[in-house]
Amino acid sequence: MIRENSTLTTSTDPTADEGEPRSNAATGIQMRAVMNLEQGAAYLQVSKAHLSNILRGKVMGVPPLRSVRAGRRILIKREWIDVWLESQPSHGDQC
């Protein structure tokens, strides 16, 4: 006999599913806790080349974004991107 669970529990803790992919409604891509260069660029809505320049510190006035290398792969934690974004001044602060 198969019994279905009639109660559905949901967690309000945003870090509860840290390893699980999330879907970004704006871009339609799944965001993981750790992203490669292409996924990170899609998350930030910039090109891979621009994100690569940010990572290397080649964009004037923009601090480099934290990343790690695994062989030839560049990996970026979603948490690092979010902290980096929060530390950036908005356009309204520059006036």
C-alpha positions in Angstrom: 0.0 0.0 0.0 1.4 3.4 -1.0 0.5 6.3 1.3 0.9 9.9 0.1 2.1 12.6 2.5 -0.8 15.0 2.8 1.3 17.8 4.5 3.8 19.9 2.6 6.4 21.6 4.6 8.1 24.7 3.3 11.2 26.4 4.7 11.4 30.1 5.0 15.2 29.9 5.4 16.8 31.0 2.1 19.9 29.0 2.8 18.1 25.8 3.5 18.5 24.6 -0.1 22.0 26.0 -0.6 23.1 23.1 -2.8 19.9 22.9 -4.8 19.6 24.8 -8.1 17.3 27.8 -8.1 15.4 29.2 -11.1 16.0 32.8 -11.9 12.7 34.0 -13.3 14.3 37.0 -15.1 16.8 34.9 -17.1 15.1 31.5 -17.0 18.3 29.8 -15.9 18.9 27.6 -12.9 21.3 29.3 -10.4 23.4 27.0 -8.3 25.4 27.7 -5.1 28.6 27.4 -7.2 28.5 28.7 -10.8 31.0 28.6 -13.7 31.9 31.7 -15.7 29.0 31.3 -18.1 26.4 30.8 -15.3 27.8 33.7 -13.3 27.7 36.0 -16.4 24.0 35.0 -16.9 23.3 35.7 -13.2 24.8 39.2 -13.5 23.3 39.7 -17.0 26.7 40.6 -18.5 28.9 38.9 -21.1 31.4 36.2 -20.2 34.2 38.5 -21.5 33.1 41.3 -19.2 32.8 39.1 -16.2 36.2 37.7 -17.0 37.6 41.2 -17.0 35.9 42.0 -13.7 37.5 38.8 -12.2 40.9 39.9 -13.3 40.5 43.5 -12.0 40.7 45.0 -15.5 37.5 47.1 -15.2 38.4 50.5 -13.9 36.5 51.6 -10.8 35.1 48.1 -10.2 36.7 45.9 -7.5 37.5 42.3 -8.6 35.0 39.6 -7.9 36.2 36.7 -5.8 36.6 33.4 -7.6 38.5 30.1 -7.6 40.1 28.1 -10.3 39.7 24.3 -10.6 42.1 23.5 -13.4 40.9 25.7 -16.3 37.4 26.2 -14.8 36.6 29.4 -13.1 34.1 28.9 -10.2 32.2 31.6 -8.4 29.9 31.1 -5.4 26.5 32.8 -5.7 27.0 34.1 -2.2 30.3 35.9 -3.3 28.4 37.5 -6.2 25.6 38.7 -3.9 28.0 40.2 -1.4 30.0 41.8 -4.2 26.8 43.4 -5.7 25.8 44.7 -2.3 29.2 46.4 -1.8 28.9 48.3 -5.1 27.6 51.9 -5.0 24.4 52.4 -6.9 24.2 55.1 -9.6 22.4 57.4 -7.3 25.3 57.4 -4.9 27.7 58.8 -7.5 25.9 62.1 -8.2 
